[in-house]
Amino acid sequence: MSLISDLPILWRMLRGMSRGGDHASKLEGFYAGQASAYDRFRERLLHGRDELLARLPLRPGATVVELGAGTGRNLEPVAGRIPGLSAVHLVDLCPSLLAVARSRIAAHGWSNVHAVEADATTWRPPEPADVVICAYSLTMMPDWRAVVANATAMLKPGGVLAVVDFTVIDQITADLAKTSAQPAIIRWFWRRWFAHDGVRPDPRLLPHLAANLTPLHIKANRGSMPYMPVKMGYALFVGQV
């Protein structure tokens, strides 16, 4: 990829997310002009997604929900297993990103995959879910605790919540993930930088997940960022209700 081809997305990121309107209108205003190139650019930005998906118990007949599913890209690494699932619900508030998801669903011919424009804090599937995924979505949701509560409530007993997202690695997160903490100045920088685009990396996320579910896998790592000399922290969590 070249800087020239990335310029339209970089420009929108530098402009940032609008401060006016409700959350849905902010998302649409930010992503409408970059939806078609969303996946191409963010393959270099959103680390750990395929690693998380490889850990999911996507058994035949399972019901899967992704909250903040965006373009539906996360179905691609597990595309061969989708036809054997009972249902997959891709939930998002942004019409432009969901339009890409619907095109993806149609291209694959997935009759059991449904794109739903809805609020992740309140939407529930028609049947209890076996797996709920939140991949780089909780940090963009103003009340991520409400989303986590809703996700755990929609799961069957023994169901799995899988999360990967940006984080700033403080000492508590580092201890949970058995890694080293980021320096305070780096944590401050990334929280200020991402806030411009409506992203809120919160060091309380991983401890909250670990306290409210039975952890099956916890990891925190650093990943490169396009055109940035400093690596950003991200965390993976798989837990069971």
N, C-alpha and C positions, 0 to 999 in steps of 0.2 A: 504494500500500500504506500502511496505517496502523500506528502504533505498537501499537495494541490488537491487531491481527491478528498482529503480530510477537512479541508478548510470550511465547507458549509457547516459541518457538525461542530468544529472547534469554535466557529463564530457564534453559534447558538449557545454553546456551553459558556463562552465568555460573556455573552449577554445575560445569561442566568435565567432563573425562573421568576416569573412575575410575582410580585408581592400582593397583588389584588385578586379578588375573586375567591371562589371556593376551591377545594383541593382538586376536584375534577377538572375545572376550567384551567387551573395552573398546569396540570399535567398535559392537557391537550395543547395548550399554548406553547409549552416547551417542546413536546415531541412531534407535533403535527408536521413540522418541516424537516424532520430527520428520521421519520419512521421507516422509510424505504431503505435507508442506509444504517439503521440502528444496529442490526446484527453484525454487519461487516466491521464497524468501528469497535464495538464492544467485545468482540472476540479477544482483543488485546488488553482489555480493561477488567473484565469480570472473570476473575480467576476462581478455580475450584468447582465450577458447576458440573463438569463431566465427572469429576471425582465423587461429588455428592450423589449424582444420578446412579453411578455404578454401585452405590451402597443401598439403593432402595429395594425393598421387597415387593417388586412388581409381579406378584403371582397371578396366574390366570384367574379371571373373574373379579379382580380387585377393582375398587373404585378409588380414583386418584383425583385430588384437587390441587391446583396450583393457584395460590393467591398472589396477585401482582404478576400475572403470567406474561404480560406484554405481548410480544410477537409470537409466542409459542415455540420459540427456538429450542427450549429445553426438552422438547419431545424428540428432536432429531437424533440424539445419541441413543435413544431407546426406541426408535421407530419400529423396529422389528417386533417389539413386544406389545405395541399399542393395540393391534387387532384382537389380542387375547384378553384384554381388560374389559371389565363390565362397562365402565364409563370413565371419561376424563373430562374434568371441568376446568377450563382456563378462565380465571376471573381477573378482571382489570377494570379500572375506571376510565382508561384512555381510549377513545374510539379509534384514533389513528393507528395505535399499536394493535388493537384487536382486529382491525381490517387486515393487517398483515397476517395475523394468526388465522383468520378465516380463509385467506388465500392458501396458507400452508395446509390447513385441514382439507380443503378441497383438492389440492394437488396430490395429497396422499390418499384421498378417498376414505378418510376416517369417519365413518358414520357414528361412531361412539364417542367422538370428541366434540365438546360443546364450548364455544366462546361466549362468555357471559359478561356483560357490562354491569358491574355491581360493586358495592362497597365491601371490602374484605373484612371490615369489623362486624358486619351483620349478616352477610349472605351465607346460606347453608345449602348443601346439596340435598336432592330429594331423598337420598339414602345415606346412612353413615359412611364415612370414608375410611379406607384402609391406610392411605398415605396422603399427607398434606405437605406440599412443597412451598417454601418461600425463598426464592433465589434472587438476591439483590433487590428485594422489594420492601422489607421491613424498615430499612433506613430512609425510605421515601414516604413512609406513612406517618402522619402526625401522631397517631396513638398506636404505636406498635404493640404495646401491652394488650390492648383490646383485640388486636389481630391475633396475637398468640393465644389469648383466651378463647377466641372464637374458633381458631384452628383446633385446639385441643378438645373443645366441646363437640366438634363435628366428627371426631375420630371414634371408631369402634374401640372397645377395650382391647388393648394390645396394639392399637394402631400406632403409626410412626409419623412424627413431625420431622421434616428435614429442612435445614436452614443453611444457606451460605450467604454471606453479606460482608460489606465493608465493616471494619471495626478499627478502633484505636486500641492498641494492646497495652493496657495498664497492668499493674502488678497482679491484680486479682485475676484478670483474664489470662495473663501469662502463667500463673500458677495452675489454673484450670487446664490449660492446654499444654502444660509442661514445655514452655518455651520462654524466651526472654522478652521483657517489656520494651516498648519503644520509649525513647527519651521524651520527656515532657514537652519539649519544644516541637518535636515532630507530631506528637498527638495534637497539640494546639494548632499547628499549621494545617493538618488535614481536616480538622473540624471546621476551621474557618474557610478553607478552600471549597469543601463540598457543600457547605451551607448556601453558597452562592447559587447552586443548582438544585436546591431543595433536598439535599441528601444530608442525613444527620447520623453519622457514625457514633454509636453510643456504647461505651465500655460496659454498661450495665446489661446489655442484651445477652451475652453469653452466660453470665451468672444467673440471670433470670430464667433462661431456658433450662439450665442445669438444676435449678431449684424446683422447677415445676413439672419436669418430666424425668423419667429414668434415662440417664445418658447411655447411649450405645457407642457413640463416637464423638470426640471433641478434638478440634484442631484449630490452631491459629498460625498464620503464616504471613509473609510479605510477598506482594506481587508488583511487577513493574507497571508503570503507567505511561501511556503514549506521551512523548515529548516532555516528560518530567524526570528530573534526576534523582528523585527520592521515591522509594517504594512505599506503597500503601498497605496497611494491614487488612487482612480478611480472615473470617472465621467460618468453620464448618461445624455443624451440630446435627446429630441424628439422635432423637430421643423417642421413648415409647411412653404411652399413657397407661 
